[in-house]
């Protein structure tokens, strides 16, 4: 089941519930982590409005390296603690930024991005990657988006392990 942007969901929480159900169905039975991350990026990127980038960065040798995504070409490597993605890894917690220009150390991969939401992928207490969403609209993301994306990551973690 694939979800399109013109969903009948009446609220954000219903929209994220639809996406979580679609993601579960999309990933069920597939064991390849890169395939699952690619399909998750496509579903999320196509299923949420006002995004200009949706994808994943994965931990490799102590830094984040670009993984599957939807959007313009992106920064390939991000040090831990740098930018919004690196901050999410350092904190092992989601980071929601209403205005990326006001975030100290923001890494501008796409000058059109104005707000960002990053949710870490954690397995056995260790961060092995992040889900990164960018929007050209300031304050695009709120606590409902954060909660919804954390639920999407919970679905994803049932199907993806850091064994690549």
Buried (B, 14 or more C-beta within 10 A) or exposed (E): EEBEEEBEEEEBEEBBBBBBEBBBBBBEEEEEBEBBBBBBBBBBBBBBEEBBBBBBBBBBEEBBBBBBBBBEEBBEEBBBEBBBBBBBBBEEBBBBBBEBEEBEEBBEBBEEBBBBBBBBBBEEEEBBBBBBBBBBEEEBBBEEBBBBBBBBBEBBBEBBBBEE
